[in-house]
Amino acid sequence: MNFAAPWYLLGTAFAALIGLLLILGGLGVARAIKRFGDEDRVKALATADPAKRRAWKGVLLVLATALAFVAAARPQYGKGTRLVPATNVDVVIALDYSKSMYARDVEPSRIFRAKVEVARLIKDLEGARFGAVAFAGEPMGFPLTADGAAIAQFFRQLDPNDMPIGGTAIARALDQANELLKRDPKSAEHRRIILLVTDGEDLEGYPLSVAQAIGAQGTTIHVVQIGGRTPEPIPDIGPDGSVIGWRTDRQGRPLTTELSLSGEQQLAAIAQATPGGQIIRAEKGTTGIETIAAELRRQMKSELSERVETVYADVYFYPLGLAILLLIAEVFLKDAPRRRFVAVRPEPAPRRAALLGRARPPGDAGLAAAAAPAGEAGGQHAAS
């Protein structure tokens, strides 16, 4: 047996206090009877002795009060165990929304598969908190939350065409992700991870310097590199999500996306600049996000405080129900037994007269005549 709020058990002392007050009240009544007069005579004048019934009413009241406080302490019993995932992990996912993510070397497109696998990663890492950064030329952030479905929805409702500025600003995305971690007061005590998913290199900022500063704070950056050195054409996507052609440069030549050697080295250096950082290069037809997801799941089970705990079931309603029944019994238990009064009805007058006449002796007629008033006797003589 376990109590979720054991401090309420102190309230049972209040039930003991009620019992003490009731006892003192009973002793006070006994002393008052002695002061009033002879104790035996006073008791003889009473129709019933309420002492025993009042004692039982007091017992019921004290027990009901004690059981009410026991119910407030929320008694529980263990009915099994469950696996509790680590809850000290904060993951910020920085997903590239540049238009090159429309490339179809990963079916049906890089961005579509990335969003699906990011949603699966969020679902699989139960217990972790997530933040989000969607970036192209400028990043957009979503703060850390335990509601993973909200993060998945944030990524799902965006497309590369929605980004106001084109490009691949990795340095700004990493800076934004780190800012989300620093703003959250709990994050300083948690394991902090930034997952960078991109298919390009940053030609504007200095992502390696940003990564080194982030690594110095103890945050890990994992990099998922989508796409390689093989040129891939970039489709032109309409508002309804359908392909309406292929993107071209100003000279009308098809635009392609490929990662240069320096770009691959840059992404590898970003991951290596942080403690435990890894780079996953996507193979043909995959994004590589599932590989990072499996690694994070392994870490959460082995290193990040995943534990087994007992599952308790609340049983507070048992003492609460018993307390209610005792209070109802206390209300219906009276101080004295119920008395039944029987009304005594007098006999009817004619029947009483007949009974009296039948019971009068014969010699009483003369006495009755002698006892009659004088007026009545004179009247009789005048009639004769």
FIDO-744975 format. One line per 8 residues: their letters; for each residue x, y, z of N, C-alpha, C. Coordinates in steps of 0.2 Angstrom, whole numbers, always signed. Example, Ala and Ser with C-alpha at 12.3 -4.5 7.8 and 13.67 -1.06 7.14 Angstrom:
! residues 2
AS = +66 -28 +39 +62 -22 +39 +66 -16 +39; +64 -11 +35 +68 -5 +36 +64 +0 +39
***
This chain:
! residues 384
MNFAAPWY = +4 -6 +0 +0 +0 +0 +4 +6 +0; +2 +11 -4 +6 +17 -5 +1 +23 -4; +4 +29 -2 -1 +35 -1 +2 +40 -6; -2 +43 -10 +1 +48 -15 +2 +55 -11; -2 +56 -6 -2 +62 -2 -2 +61 +5; +4 +58 +8 +4 +55 +15 +3 +60 +20; +4 +66 +19 +3 +72 +24 -4 +72 +26; -9 +70 +22 -16 +71 +24 -17 +66 +30
LLGTAFAA = -13 +61 +31 -14 +56 +36 -13 +59 +43; -10 +65 +43 -10 +69 +50 -17 +71 +52; -21 +72 +47 -28 +74 +49 -32 +69 +53; -29 +62 +54 -32 +58 +58 -32 +60 +65; -27 +64 +67 -26 +67 +74 -32 +71 +75; -35 +74 +70 -41 +79 +71 -47 +74 +73; -47 +68 +70 -53 +63 +72 -52 +61 +79; -46 +60 +81 -45 +59 +88 -47 +64 +93
LIGLLLIL = -45 +71 +91 -48 +77 +95 -55 +77 +95; -59 +75 +90 -66 +75 +90 -68 +70 +95; -65 +64 +95 -67 +59 +100 -66 +61 +107; -60 +65 +108 -59 +67 +115 -64 +72 +117; -66 +77 +113 -71 +82 +114 -78 +78 +116; -79 +73 +112 -86 +69 +114 -86 +66 +121; -80 +63 +122 -79 +60 +129 -80 +66 +134; -77 +71 +134 -77 +77 +138 -84 +79 +139
GGLGVARA = -88 +79 +133 -95 +81 +133 -99 +77 +137; -98 +70 +137 -102 +65 +140 -100 +66 +148; -94 +67 +150 -93 +68 +157 -96 +74 +160; -96 +79 +156 -99 +85 +158 -107 +84 +159; -110 +80 +155 -117 +79 +156 -118 +75 +162; -114 +70 +164 -115 +66 +170 -114 +71 +176; -109 +76 +176 -108 +80 +182 -114 +85 +182; -117 +87 +177 -123 +91 +177 -129 +88 +180
IKRFGDED = -130 +81 +179 -135 +78 +182 -134 +77 +189; -128 +76 +191 -127 +76 +199 -128 +82 +202; -127 +88 +199 -128 +94 +202 -135 +96 +202; -139 +93 +197 -146 +95 +196 -150 +92 +202; -149 +86 +204 -152 +83 +209 -150 +75 +210; -154 +71 +214 -152 +65 +215 -152 +61 +208; -146 +58 +207 -145 +55 +201 -150 +49 +199; -151 +45 +204 -156 +39 +202 -163 +42 +201
RVKALATA = -165 +47 +204 -172 +50 +203 -172 +54 +196; -167 +57 +195 -167 +61 +188 -167 +55 +183; -163 +50 +183 -164 +45 +178 -170 +41 +178; -174 +41 +184 -180 +38 +184 -186 +42 +180; -184 +49 +180 -189 +53 +177 -188 +53 +169; -182 +51 +167 -181 +51 +160 -184 +45 +156; -187 +46 +150 -190 +41 +147 -185 +35 +144; -179 +37 +143 -174 +33 +140 -167 +36 +142
DPAKRRAW = -162 +31 +142 -155 +33 +144 -151 +34 +137; -150 +40 +135 -146 +41 +128 -139 +39 +128; -136 +37 +134 -129 +37 +134 -126 +32 +129; -128 +26 +129 -126 +21 +124 -126 +23 +117; -132 +26 +115 -133 +28 +108 -129 +34 +106; -128 +38 +111 -123 +44 +109 -116 +42 +109; -114 +36 +113 -107 +34 +112 -106 +31 +105; -111 +27 +103 -111 +24 +96 -111 +29 +91
KGVLLVLA = -115 +35 +91 -115 +40 +87 -108 +43 +87; -105 +44 +92 -98 +47 +93 -93 +43 +89; -93 +36 +90 -89 +31 +87 -89 +32 +79; -96 +32 +77 -97 +33 +70 -94 +39 +67; -95 +45 +70 -92 +51 +68 -85 +51 +68; -81 +49 +73 -74 +49 +73 -71 +44 +68; -74 +38 +67 -72 +34 +61 -73 +37 +54; -78 +40 +53 -80 +44 +47 -75 +49 +46
TALAFVAA = -73 +53 +51 -68 +58 +50 -61 +56 +48; -59 +50 +52 -53 +47 +50 -52 +44 +43; -58 +41 +41 -58 +38 +34 -58 +43 +29; -61 +49 +30 -61 +55 +26 -54 +57 +24; -50 +58 +30 -43 +60 +29 -38 +54 +26; -40 +48 +27 -36 +43 +24 -38 +43 +16; -44 +44 +14 -46 +45 +7 -42 +51 +4; -41 +56 +8 -38 +62 +5 -31 +61 +4
ARPQYGKG = -28 +56 +8 -21 +54 +7 -20 +50 +0; -25 +48 -3 -25 +44 -9 -21 +38 -9; -24 +33 -5 -21 +26 -5 -21 +23 -11; -15 +20 -13 -14 +16 -19 -11 +9 -18; -12 +5 -23 -9 -2 -22 -5 -3 -29; +0 -6 -29 +4 -8 -35 +1 -13 -39; -1 -12 -46 -4 -17 -50 +0 -19 -56; +7 -17 -56 +11 -19 -61 +17 -14 -62
TRLVPATN = +21 -15 -67 +26 -10 -69 +26 -8 -76; +30 -2 -77 +30 +1 -84 +37 +4 -85; +39 +4 -91 +45 +7 -93 +44 +15 -94; +48 +18 -90 +48 +26 -91 +53 +28 -95; +52 +31 -100 +58 +33 -105 +61 +39 -101; +67 +41 -104 +71 +46 -101 +67 +53 -103; +67 +57 -98 +64 +64 -99 +69 +69 -98; +75 +68 -98 +80 +73 -97 +84 +74 -104
VDVVIALD = +80 +74 -110 +83 +74 -116 +80 +80 -120; +83 +85 -122 +81 +90 -126 +84 +90 -133; +79 +89 -138 +82 +89 -145 +79 +94 -149; +83 +98 -153 +81 +103 -157 +82 +101 -164; +77 +100 -169 +78 +98 -175 +78 +104 -180; +84 +105 -184 +85 +110 -189 +84 +107 -195; +79 +108 -199 +77 +105 -205 +78 +110 -211; +82 +108 -216 +83 +112 -222 +77 +113 -226
YSKSMYAR = +75 +119 -228 +69 +120 -232 +71 +124 -238; +77 +123 -240 +79 +126 -247 +76 +123 -252; +75 +126 -258 +71 +123 -264 +75 +117 -267; +81 +116 -265 +85 +110 -268 +82 +104 -264; +78 +105 -258 +75 +99 -255 +69 +96 -259; +67 +99 -264 +62 +96 -269 +65 +91 -273; +72 +90 -273 +75 +85 -278 +72 +78 -276; +72 +74 -281 +68 +67 -280 +73 +61 -281
DVEPSRIF = +79 +62 -279 +83 +56 -278 +81 +52 -272; +77 +55 -267 +74 +51 -262 +66 +52 -263; +63 +46 -264 +56 +46 -266 +52 +48 -260; +46 +52 -261 +44 +55 -267 +48 +62 -268; +51 +64 -262 +56 +70 -263 +60 +70 -256; +65 +74 -257 +69 +74 -250 +65 +77 -245; +62 +83 -246 +58 +86 -241 +53 +82 -238; +49 +79 -242 +43 +75 -240 +46 +69 -236
RAKVEVAR = +51 +65 -238 +54 +60 -234 +57 +62 -227; +60 +68 -228 +63 +71 -221 +57 +72 -216; +52 +76 -218 +47 +77 -214 +43 +71 -211; +42 +66 -215 +39 +60 -213 +44 +56 -207; +51 +56 -209 +55 +53 -204 +56 +57 -198; +56 +63 -198 +57 +67 -192 +51 +66 -188; +45 +66 -191 +39 +64 -187 +39 +57 -184; +42 +52 -187 +43 +46 -184 +48 +46 -178
LIKDLEGA = +53 +50 -179 +58 +51 -174 +55 +54 -168; +51 +59 -169 +48 +62 -163 +44 +57 -159; +40 +53 -163 +35 +48 -160 +39 +43 -156; +45 +41 -159 +49 +35 -156 +53 +37 -150; +55 +44 -149 +58 +46 -144 +54 +48 -138; +50 +44 -136 +45 +46 -131 +48 +48 -124; +46 +54 -122 +49 +57 -116 +53 +62 -117; +56 +63 -123 +61 +69 -124 +57 +75 -126
RFGAVAFA = +60 +81 -125 +57 +87 -127 +60 +89 -134; +56 +92 -138 +58 +94 -144 +57 +102 -146; +62 +104 -150 +61 +111 -152 +62 +110 -160; +60 +116 -164 +61 +115 -171 +64 +122 -174; +68 +121 -179 +70 +126 -183 +69 +124 -191; +65 +128 -194 +65 +127 -201 +69 +133 -205; +73 +131 -209 +78 +137 -212 +79 +136 -219; +80 +141 -222 +83 +142 -229 +88 +148 -229
GEPMGFPL = +86 +154 -231 +91 +159 -230 +90 +162 -223; +84 +161 -220 +83 +164 -213 +79 +158 -209; +81 +157 -203 +78 +152 -199 +71 +154 -196; +67 +150 -195 +61 +151 -191 +60 +145 -185; +59 +148 -179 +60 +143 -173 +53 +142 -170; +53 +136 -167 +47 +134 -162 +50 +131 -156; +48 +134 -150 +52 +133 -144 +51 +126 -141; +55 +124 -136 +55 +117 -134 +48 +116 -130
TADGAAIA = +46 +110 -132 +39 +108 -129 +39 +100 -128; +35 +98 -123 +35 +90 -123 +29 +88 -128; +26 +92 -131 +21 +90 -136 +24 +89 -143; +26 +83 -144 +30 +81 -150 +25 +82 -156; +19 +81 -155 +14 +82 -161 +14 +89 -163; +15 +94 -159 +15 +101 -161 +21 +102 -166; +27 +99 -164 +33 +100 -168 +32 +97 -175; +29 +91 -175 +28 +87 -181 +23 +91 -186
QFFRQLDP = +18 +94 -183 +14 +98 -186 +17 +105 -189; +22 +108 -185 +25 +113 -187 +29 +112 -194; +33 +106 -194 +36 +104 -200 +32 +103 -206; +26 +99 -204 +22 +97 -209 +18 +102 -213; +17 +108 -210 +13 +113 -213 +17 +118 -217; +24 +117 -217 +29 +121 -221 +31 +117 -227; +33 +121 -232 +36 +119 -238 +41 +124 -240; +46 +122 -244 +51 +126 -247 +49 +133 -250
NDMPIGGT = +43 +132 -254 +40 +138 -257 +38 +143 -252; +37 +141 -245 +34 +146 -240 +40 +150 -237; +46 +148 -238 +52 +152 -235 +53 +158 -239; +53 +164 -235 +54 +170 -238 +60 +172 -242; +66 +169 -239 +72 +170 -242 +75 +163 -244; +78 +163 -250 +81 +156 -252 +88 +156 -249; +91 +150 -250 +98 +149 -248 +98 +143 -243; +104 +142 -240 +105 +137 -235 +110 +140 -229
AIARALDQ = +107 +144 -225 +110 +147 -219 +111 +143 -213; +116 +138 -214 +117 +133 -208 +119 +137 -202; +123 +142 -202 +126 +145 -196 +120 +148 -193; +116 +152 -196 +110 +155 -193 +105 +150 -190; +104 +144 -193 +100 +139 -191 +103 +136 -184; +109 +135 -184 +112 +132 -178 +112 +137 -172; +113 +144 -174 +113 +149 -169 +106 +149 -166; +101 +149 -171 +94 +149 -168 +92 +143 -164
ANELLKRD = +94 +137 -166 +93 +131 -162 +96 +132 -155; +102 +134 -155 +106 +135 -148 +102 +140 -144; +99 +145 -147 +96 +150 -143 +89 +147 -140; +86 +143 -144 +80 +139 -141 +82 +136 -135; +88 +132 -135 +90 +128 -129 +92 +133 -123; +95 +139 -125 +97 +143 -119 +91 +147 -116; +86 +148 -120 +80 +151 -117 +76 +147 -112; +76 +140 -113 +73 +136 -108 +76 +135 -102
PKSAEHRR = +74 +137 -96 +77 +136 -90 +79 +129 -88; +75 +124 -90 +76 +117 -88 +82 +114 -93; +83 +117 -98 +88 +114 -103 +95 +113 -100; +97 +118 -96 +103 +118 -93 +105 +111 -89; +100 +108 -87 +101 +102 -83 +100 +95 -87; +98 +96 -94 +96 +91 -98 +102 +89 -103; +101 +83 -106 +106 +82 -112 +103 +86 -118; +107 +90 -121 +105 +94 -126 +108 +91 -133
IILLVTDG = +104 +91 -138 +105 +88 -144 +102 +92 -150; +106 +94 -155 +104 +98 -161 +105 +93 -167; +99 +92 -170 +99 +87 -176 +98 +91 -182; +104 +92 -186 +104 +96 -192 +103 +92 -198; +97 +93 -202 +96 +89 -208 +96 +94 -214; +101 +93 -218 +102 +97 -224 +105 +94 -230; +104 +97 -236 +107 +94 -242 +112 +99 -245; +114 +104 -241 +119 +109 -244 +124 +111 -239
EDLEGYPL = +128 +116 -242 +133 +119 -237 +132 +126 -237; +134 +129 -231 +133 +136 -230 +139 +140 -233; +137 +145 -238 +142 +149 -242 +142 +156 -239; +138 +157 -234 +137 +164 -232 +141 +165 -225; +139 +161 -220 +141 +162 -213 +147 +157 -211; +148 +156 -205 +154 +152 -202 +151 +147 -198; +148 +142 -201 +144 +137 -196 +149 +133 -192; +155 +132 -194 +160 +128 -190 +162 +132 -183
SVAQAIGA = +162 +139 -184 +163 +143 -178 +157 +142 -173; +151 +143 -176 +145 +142 -172 +145 +135 -169; +147 +130 -172 +146 +123 -169 +152 +122 -164; +157 +125 -165 +162 +125 -159 +160 +128 -153; +157 +134 -154 +154 +137 -148 +149 +133 -144; +145 +130 -149 +139 +126 -146 +142 +120 -142; +147 +117 -145 +150 +111 -142 +154 +113 -136; +156 +119 -135 +159 +121 -129 +154 +121 -123
QGTTIHVV = +148 +122 -125 +143 +122 -120 +140 +115 -118; +143 +110 -121 +141 +103 -119 +135 +101 -124; +133 +104 -129 +128 +102 -133 +131 +98 -139; +127 +93 -141 +129 +88 -147 +126 +90 -153; +129 +90 -159 +126 +91 -165 +127 +85 -169; +121 +82 -171 +121 +77 -176 +119 +79 -183; +123 +77 -188 +121 +80 -195 +119 +74 -199; +113 +75 -202 +111 +71 -207 +112 +74 -214
QIGGRTPE = +116 +71 -218 +118 +74 -225 +114 +71 -230; +109 +74 -233 +105 +71 -238 +108 +74 -245; +108 +69 -250 +111 +70 -256 +119 +70 -256; +122 +69 -262 +129 +68 -262 +132 +72 -268; +137 +70 -271 +140 +73 -277 +137 +72 -284; +132 +68 -284 +129 +67 -290 +124 +72 -291; +124 +76 -297 +119 +81 -298 +112 +78 -299; +107 +82 -296 +100 +80 -296 +96 +86 -298
PIPDIGPD = +92 +85 -303 +88 +91 -306 +83 +93 -300; +81 +99 -300 +77 +102 -295 +70 +104 -298; +65 +100 -296 +58 +102 -300 +55 +108 -297; +51 +111 -301 +47 +117 -300 +41 +115 -297; +39 +116 -291 +33 +114 -288 +28 +120 -287; +22 +118 -290 +16 +123 -289 +13 +124 -283; +8 +128 -282 +5 +129 -275 +1 +123 -273; -1 +119 -278 -5 +113 -275 +0 +107 -274
GSVIGWRT = +6 +108 -275 +11 +103 -273 +13 +98 -279; +10 +100 -285 +12 +96 -291 +18 +99 -295; +21 +95 -299 +27 +97 -302 +24 +101 -309; +27 +107 -309 +24 +111 -315 +30 +112 -320; +36 +109 -319 +42 +110 -323 +48 +109 -319; +54 +111 -322 +60 +110 -319 +63 +117 -318; +67 +118 -313 +70 +125 -311 +76 +126 -316; +76 +132 -319 +82 +134 -323 +85 +140 -321
DRQGRPLT = +91 +141 -323 +95 +147 -322 +93 +153 -327; +96 +158 -327 +94 +164 -331 +96 +162 -338; +100 +158 -340 +102 +156 -346 +97 +150 -349; +92 +148 -345 +88 +143 -346 +91 +136 -345; +96 +135 -342 +99 +128 -341 +96 +125 -335; +95 +119 -335 +92 +116 -329 +96 +117 -323; +93 +118 -317 +97 +119 -311 +97 +112 -307; +103 +110 -305 +104 +104 -301 +107 +105 -294
TELSLSGE = +107 +100 -290 +109 +101 -283 +114 +95 -282; +120 +97 -280 +125 +92 -278 +129 +95 -272; +132 +91 -268 +136 +93 -263 +143 +92 -265; +147 +98 -264 +154 +98 -266 +158 +95 -260; +164 +93 -262 +169 +90 -257 +170 +95 -251; +170 +101 -252 +171 +106 -247 +165 +106 -242; +159 +105 -246 +153 +105 -242 +152 +99 -237; +154 +93 -240 +154 +87 -236 +159 +88 -230
QQLAAIAQ = +165 +91 -231 +170 +92 -226 +167 +97 -221; +164 +102 -223 +161 +107 -218 +156 +104 -214; +151 +99 -216 +146 +96 -212 +149 +91 -207; +155 +87 -210 +158 +83 -205 +161 +87 -200; +164 +92 -201 +168 +96 -196 +163 +99 -191; +157 +101 -193 +152 +103 -188 +150 +98 -183; +149 +92 -185 +147 +86 -181 +153 +85 -176; +159 +85 -179 +165 +83 -175 +167 +88 -170
ATPGGQII = +165 +94 -171 +166 +100 -166 +162 +100 -160; +158 +95 -159 +154 +94 -153 +155 +87 -150; +154 +87 -143 +155 +80 -140 +150 +75 -142; +153 +70 -145 +148 +64 -147 +145 +65 -154; +146 +71 -157 +143 +72 -164 +144 +67 -169; +139 +66 -173 +140 +61 -179 +137 +64 -185; +140 +62 -191 +137 +63 -197 +135 +57 -201; +129 +57 -203 +126 +52 -207 +125 +54 -214
RAEKGTTG = +128 +51 -218 +127 +52 -225 +122 +48 -228; +117 +51 -231 +111 +47 -234 +113 +43 -240; +111 +37 -240 +112 +32 -246 +107 +33 -251; +108 +30 -257 +103 +31 -262 +96 +29 -260; +91 +34 -260 +84 +32 -258 +82 +32 -251; +87 +35 -247 +86 +36 -240 +88 +42 -237; +86 +44 -232 +88 +51 -229 +93 +50 -223; +93 +44 -220 +98 +43 -215 +95 +46 -208
IETIAAEL = +90 +49 -208 +87 +51 -201 +85 +45 -197; +83 +39 -200 +82 +33 -196 +88 +31 -192; +94 +32 -195 +100 +29 -191 +101 +33 -185; +100 +40 -185 +101 +44 -180 +96 +43 -174; +89 +41 -177 +84 +40 -172 +86 +33 -168; +88 +28 -172 +90 +22 -168 +96 +23 -163; +100 +28 -165 +106 +29 -160 +103 +33 -154; +99 +38 -155 +96 +41 -149 +92 +37 -145
RRQMKSEL = +88 +32 -148 +84 +28 -144 +89 +23 -140; +94 +21 -142 +99 +17 -139 +102 +21 -133; +104 +27 -134 +107 +31 -129 +101 +33 -123; +95 +34 -125 +90 +35 -120 +89 +29 -116; +90 +23 -118 +89 +17 -115 +95 +15 -110; +101 +16 -113 +107 +14 -109 +110 +20 -105; +110 +26 -107 +114 +31 -104 +109 +36 -101; +103 +37 -103 +100 +43 -101 +94 +42 -96
SERVETVY = +95 +37 -91 +90 +37 -86 +84 +34 -88; +83 +29 -93 +77 +26 -93 +76 +21 -88; +70 +20 -85 +69 +16 -79 +63 +12 -79; +62 +8 -74 +56 +4 -73 +53 +6 -67; +47 +8 -67 +43 +10 -60 +37 +6 -59; +35 +6 -53 +29 +2 -51 +23 +7 -53; +18 +4 -56 +11 +7 -58 +6 +6 -52; +4 +12 -49 -1 +11 -44 -8 +13 -46
ADVYFYPL = -13 +10 -43 -20 +11 -44 -23 +15 -38; -26 +20 -39 -30 +24 -34 -35 +20 -31; -36 +19 -24 -41 +16 -21 -45 +20 -16; -44 +27 -17 -46 +31 -12 -54 +31 -11; -58 +29 -16 -65 +28 -16 -67 +23 -11; -63 +18 -9 -66 +14 -4 -66 +17 +3; -61 +20 +6 -62 +23 +13 -67 +29 +12; -67 +33 +6 -72 +38 +6 -79 +36 +6
GLAILLLI = -81 +30 +2 -87 +28 +2 -89 +25 +9; -85 +22 +13 -86 +19 +20 -87 +25 +24; -84 +31 +23 -85 +37 +28 -92 +39 +27; -94 +40 +20 -101 +42 +19 -106 +38 +22; -105 +31 +22 -110 +27 +24 -110 +27 +32; -104 +28 +35 -104 +29 +43 -108 +36 +45; -107 +41 +41 -110 +47 +42 -118 +47 +41; -120 +43 +36 -127 +42 +35 -130 +38 +41
AEVFLKDA = -126 +33 +43 -129 +29 +49 -129 +33 +55; -124 +38 +56 -124 +42 +62 -130 +47 +62; -132 +49 +56 -138 +53 +56 -144 +50 +58; -145 +44 +55 -151 +40 +57 -152 +37 +64; -146 +36 +67 -146 +33 +74 -148 +39 +79; -154 +38 +82 -157 +43 +86 -154 +42 +93; -155 +48 +97 -153 +47 +104 -157 +42 +109; -163 +41 +107 -167 +37 +111 -171 +33 +106
PRRRFVAV = -173 +27 +108 -177 +23 +103 -184 +26 +102; -187 +24 +96 -193 +27 +94 -199 +25 +98; -203 +29 +101 -208 +27 +105 -215 +28 +101; -219 +23 +103 -226 +23 +99 -231 +24 +104; -235 +30 +103 -240 +32 +107 -247 +29 +105; -251 +26 +109 -258 +24 +108 -263 +28 +111; -267 +31 +107 -272 +35 +110 -278 +31 +114; -280 +33 +120 -285 +30 +124 -292 +33 +122
RPEPAPRR = -297 +30 +119 -303 +33 +117 -308 +31 +122; -312 +36 +125 -318 +34 +130 -323 +30 +127; -327 +27 +131 -333 +23 +128 -338 +27 +126; -343 +26 +122 -349 +30 +120 -354 +31 +126; -357 +37 +126 -361 +38 +132 -367 +33 +133; -371 +32 +127 -377 +27 +128 -375 +20 +130; -369 +18 +128 -367 +11 +130 -365 +11 +138; -362 +17 +140 -360 +18 +147 -367 +18 +151
AALLGRAR = -372 +21 +149 -378 +21 +153 -382 +15 +154; -381 +11 +148 -384 +4 +148 -381 +0 +153; -374 +0 +153 -370 -4 +157 -372 -2 +164; -372 +5 +166 -374 +7 +173 -381 +4 +175; -386 +5 +171 -393 +2 +172 -393 -5 +173; -389 -9 +169 -389 -16 +170 -386 -18 +177; -381 -14 +179 -378 -16 +185 -381 -13 +191; -387 -9 +191 -390 -6 +197 -394 -11 +201
PPGDAGLA = -394 -12 +207 -399 -17 +211 -406 -15 +211; -411 -19 +212 -418 -17 +211 -420 -13 +217; -417 -13 +223 -419 -9 +228 -417 -2 +228; -413 +0 +223 -410 +6 +222 -415 +11 +218; -421 +8 +216 -426 +12 +212 -429 +18 +217; -431 +15 +223 -434 +20 +228 -429 +25 +230; -422 +23 +231 -417 +28 +232 -416 +33 +227; -417 +31 +221 -417 +35 +215 -422 +40 +215
AAAAPAGE = -429 +38 +217 -435 +42 +217 -434 +47 +223; -431 +45 +228 -430 +49 +234 -425 +55 +233; -420 +53 +229 -415 +57 +227 -417 +62 +221; -423 +61 +218 -425 +66 +213 -427 +72 +216; -427 +78 +212 -428 +85 +214 -436 +85 +216; -437 +90 +221 -444 +91 +224 -449 +93 +218; -447 +96 +214 -451 +98 +208 -454 +93 +204; -449 +88 +203 -451 +82 +200 -456 +78 +203
AGGQHAAS = -455 +77 +210 -460 +74 +214 -467 +77 +215; -467 +84 +215 -474 +87 +215 -477 +86 +209; -474 +86 +204 -477 +86 +197 -480 +79 +197; -477 +74 +199 -480 +67 +199 -487 +67 +203; -487 +70 +209 -493 +70 +213 -499 +74 +210; -497 +79 +207 -502 +83 +203 -505 +79 +198; -501 +75 +195 -504 +71 +189 -508 +66 +191; -507 +63 +198 -511 +58 +200 -518 +61 +203
***
